[in-house]
Amino acid sequence: MRKLVIIPTYNERENIEAMIHRVMGLRGGFDLLIIDDGSPDGTAGEVRRLQGLYPERLRLIERAGKQGLGTAYIAGFRLALREGYDCVAEMDCDFSHDPEDLERLFEAVSAGADVAIGSRYVKGGKVVGWPLSRLMISYGGSLYVRMVTWMPVHDTTAGFVCYSRHALERIDLDRVRMKGYGFQIEMKYTAWRLGLRLRELPITFTERRVGASKMSGGIFGEALLGVLRLRFRKIRPRL
């Protein structure tokens, strides 16, 4: 089974080398695709340097400027489908997601899930390093999504997700509209509406130690309004 991990980056030079070594060192034999949106701090240069150590397994796509989290993942999904990958995972570069948990996500897909979600808000999941105010905003956001869409997912904004090839072939990527963190909601909602099998696994989410968060008010607003539109959208599978 061919397995790909996709990590979008913007100004992650402080994290990228350690993350690449961690993923490359896992037992599962994962390939890794970094999609960098023109980081001025030289993130892409660090990836190119490390490609010499992992020439067959480490890939890099460089894009001009910040084009959005969602468009980065869709570019990665398209590459994965073209090149015959069986499972594709997405995760952050800042170690808020523990690379060790990748194996559990891929195992869940191998066992029959179409979408495996690393969840902060199911039994056994937790968040480390967030103030109560931020935790309440995040949890409240997921609760809002569940109330509007009726989607049976506790961590609707989770960014640590593994998709089967079947799931990515069923979802019409051309119709995915949200570019920021709302993209995570839209993908899960689309998968659920298409009748795909979603499974949540508990993870520990840890606040980044170095680098700056990419969250902004505009990203939050896109997700808030986008969820209302999702509720009334016709969801069709890819033809």
C-alpha positions as CSV (number, residue, x, y, z in Angstrom):
1,M,0.0,0.0,0.0
2,R,1.4,3.4,-1.0
3,K,1.0,6.1,1.6
4,L,1.5,9.8,1.2
5,V,1.6,12.5,3.9
6,I,0.9,16.1,2.8
7,I,2.2,19.1,4.8
8,P,1.5,22.7,3.6
9,T,4.0,25.2,4.8
10,Y,4.4,29.0,5.2
11,N,7.4,30.2,7.2
12,E,8.0,26.9,9.0
13,R,11.8,26.8,8.7
14,E,12.1,26.3,12.5
15,N,10.1,23.2,12.3
16,I,10.5,21.7,8.9
17,E,13.8,19.7,9.3
18,A,12.7,18.0,12.5
19,M,9.3,17.2,11.0
20,I,10.8,15.6,7.9
21,H,13.1,13.5,9.9
22,R,10.3,12.4,12.2
23,V,8.0,11.3,9.3
24,M,10.8,9.7,7.4
25,G,11.7,7.7,10.5
26,L,8.3,6.1,11.1
27,R,7.9,2.4,10.5
28,G,5.1,2.8,8.0
29,G,7.3,3.8,5.1
30,F,5.4,7.0,4.3
31,D,6.2,9.3,1.4
32,L,6.1,13.0,2.2
33,L,4.9,15.9,0.1
34,I,5.7,19.5,1.3
35,I,3.7,22.2,-0.4
36,D,5.3,25.6,0.3
37,D,3.5,28.9,-0.5
38,G,6.6,31.1,-1.2
39,S,7.8,31.2,2.4
40,P,10.2,34.2,2.7
41,D,12.1,32.5,5.6
42,G,13.6,29.8,3.3
43,T,11.4,26.8,4.2
44,A,11.5,25.5,0.7
45,G,15.3,25.7,0.6
46,E,15.5,23.5,3.7
47,V,13.3,20.9,2.0
48,R,15.4,20.9,-1.1
49,R,18.5,20.4,1.0
50,L,16.9,17.4,2.8
51,Q,15.8,15.8,-0.5
52,G,19.3,14.6,-0.9
53,L,18.8,12.4,2.2
54,Y,15.4,11.1,1.0
55,P,15.5,11.3,-2.8
56,E,12.7,8.8,-3.5
57,R,10.3,9.7,-0.6
58,L,10.5,13.5,-0.1
59,R,8.7,15.7,-2.6
60,L,8.3,19.5,-2.8
61,I,5.8,21.7,-4.6
62,E,6.7,25.4,-4.5
63,R,3.9,27.9,-5.2
64,A,4.1,31.7,-5.6
65,G,2.6,33.4,-2.5
66,K,0.0,32.4,0.0
67,Q,-2.8,30.7,-1.9
68,G,-4.7,29.1,0.9
69,L,-4.6,25.9,2.9
70,G,-7.4,24.3,0.9
71,T,-5.8,24.8,-2.5
72,A,-2.5,23.4,-1.2
73,Y,-4.2,20.2,-0.1
74,I,-6.2,19.9,-3.3
75,A,-3.0,20.2,-5.3
76,G,-1.5,17.4,-3.1
77,F,-4.6,15.2,-3.5
78,R,-4.5,15.6,-7.3
79,L,-0.8,14.5,-7.3
80,A,-1.6,11.5,-5.1
81,L,-4.4,10.4,-7.4
82,R,-2.2,10.8,-10.5
83,E,0.6,8.8,-9.0
84,G,-1.4,5.9,-7.6
85,Y,-1.3,6.4,-3.8
86,D,-3.8,4.3,-1.8
87,C,-4.0,6.5,1.3
88,V,-3.3,10.2,1.8
89,A,-2.9,12.0,5.1
90,E,-2.8,15.8,5.9
91,M,-1.2,17.3,8.9
92,D,0.4,20.5,10.3
93,C,4.1,21.2,10.3
94,D,4.3,22.7,13.8
95,F,4.1,19.5,15.8
96,S,0.6,20.2,17.0
97,H,-0.1,16.8,15.4
98,D,2.2,14.0,16.7
99,P,3.7,12.2,13.7
100,E,3.5,9.0,15.6
101,D,-0.3,9.1,15.3
102,L,0.0,8.9,11.5
103,E,0.3,5.1,11.8
104,R,-3.1,4.9,13.7
105,L,-4.8,7.0,11.0
106,F,-3.5,4.9,8.2
107,E,-4.4,1.7,10.0
108,A,-8.0,2.9,10.4
109,V,-8.2,3.5,6.7
110,S,-6.7,0.1,6.0
111,A,-9.3,-1.4,8.3
112,G,-12.2,0.0,6.2
113,A,-12.6,3.7,7.1
114,D,-12.8,6.1,4.1
115,V,-11.9,9.1,6.2
116,A,-9.9,8.8,9.5
117,I,-10.0,11.9,11.7
118,G,-7.5,12.7,14.4
119,S,-10.0,14.1,16.9
120,R,-9.4,16.4,19.9
121,Y,-13.0,16.1,21.1
122,V,-13.8,12.4,21.3
123,K,-13.2,10.3,24.4
124,G,-9.4,10.1,25.0
125,G,-8.6,13.2,22.9
126,K,-7.2,16.4,24.5
127,V,-5.6,19.7,23.8
128,V,-2.4,20.8,25.5
129,G,-1.1,24.4,25.8
130,W,-4.3,26.3,24.9
131,P,-5.9,28.9,27.2
132,L,-9.5,28.1,28.1
133,S,-10.8,30.9,25.9
134,R,-9.2,29.5,22.8
135,L,-10.4,26.0,23.7
136,M,-13.9,27.2,24.1
137,I,-13.8,29.0,20.7
138,S,-12.5,25.8,19.0
139,Y,-15.0,23.5,20.7
140,G,-17.8,25.9,20.2
141,G,-17.0,26.2,16.5
142,S,-17.2,22.4,16.1
143,L,-20.5,22.3,18.0
144,Y,-21.9,25.1,15.8
145,V,-20.9,23.1,12.7
146,R,-22.6,20.0,14.1
147,M,-25.8,21.9,14.9
148,V,-26.0,23.5,11.4
149,T,-25.0,20.5,9.3
150,W,-26.1,17.6,11.5
151,M,-22.8,16.0,10.7
152,P,-21.9,13.3,13.3
153,V,-18.3,14.4,13.7
154,H,-17.1,15.9,17.0
155,D,-13.9,17.6,15.7
156,T,-15.2,19.1,12.5
157,T,-12.3,21.5,12.1
158,A,-9.6,18.9,12.6
159,G,-6.6,19.2,10.3
160,F,-5.1,15.8,11.0
161,V,-7.0,13.5,8.6
162,C,-6.3,10.5,6.4
163,Y,-8.3,9.8,3.2
164,S,-8.6,6.6,1.3
165,R,-8.1,6.7,-2.5
166,H,-11.7,5.8,-2.8
167,A,-12.8,8.8,-0.8
168,L,-10.7,11.2,-2.9
169,E,-12.0,9.7,-6.1
170,R,-15.6,10.2,-4.9
171,I,-15.2,13.8,-3.8
172,D,-15.4,16.3,-6.6
173,L,-12.3,18.4,-5.8
174,D,-13.3,21.0,-8.4
175,R,-16.4,21.9,-6.3
176,V,-14.5,22.4,-3.0
177,R,-14.8,26.1,-2.5
178,M,-13.3,27.1,0.9
179,K,-9.6,27.9,1.0
180,G,-8.9,28.4,4.7
181,Y,-9.7,26.2,7.7
182,G,-13.2,26.0,6.5
183,F,-11.8,23.6,3.9
184,Q,-11.5,21.0,6.7
185,I,-15.2,21.3,7.4
186,E,-16.2,21.2,3.8
187,M,-14.2,18.0,3.0
188,K,-15.6,16.1,6.0
189,Y,-19.2,17.3,5.3
190,T,-18.9,16.3,1.6
191,A,-17.5,12.9,2.5
192,W,-20.3,12.3,5.0
193,R,-23.0,13.4,2.5
194,L,-21.6,11.1,-0.1
195,G,-22.1,8.1,2.3
196,L,-18.4,7.6,3.0
197,R,-17.3,6.0,6.2
198,L,-15.9,8.5,8.7
199,R,-14.1,7.4,11.9
200,E,-12.7,9.6,14.7
201,L,-9.6,8.6,16.6
202,P,-8.5,10.4,19.8
203,I,-5.3,12.4,19.6
204,T,-3.4,14.9,21.8
205,F,-3.2,18.3,20.1
206,T,-0.3,20.3,21.4
207,E,0.1,24.1,20.8
208,R,3.1,24.9,18.6
209,R,6.4,25.7,20.5
210,V,8.1,27.7,17.7
211,G,6.9,29.8,14.8
212,A,3.7,31.8,14.4
213,S,0.1,30.6,14.1
214,K,-1.6,31.2,10.6
215,M,-5.1,31.7,12.0
216,S,-6.8,35.0,11.2
217,G,-10.2,36.7,11.5
218,G,-10.7,36.3,7.8
219,I,-10.2,32.6,8.0
220,F,-12.6,32.3,10.9
221,G,-15.2,34.3,9.0
222,E,-15.0,32.2,5.9
223,A,-15.6,29.1,7.9
224,L,-18.6,30.6,9.8
225,L,-20.4,31.8,6.7
226,G,-19.3,28.8,4.6
227,V,-21.0,26.4,7.0
228,L,-24.4,28.0,6.4
229,R,-23.9,27.7,2.7
230,L,-22.9,24.1,3.0
231,R,-26.1,23.1,4.7
232,F,-28.1,23.9,1.6
233,R,-25.6,22.8,-1.1
234,K,-26.3,19.9,-3.4
235,I,-23.5,17.4,-2.9
236,R,-22.7,15.3,-6.0
237,P,-20.0,12.6,-6.4
238,R,-17.2,13.1,-8.9
239,L,-18.2,11.7,-12.3
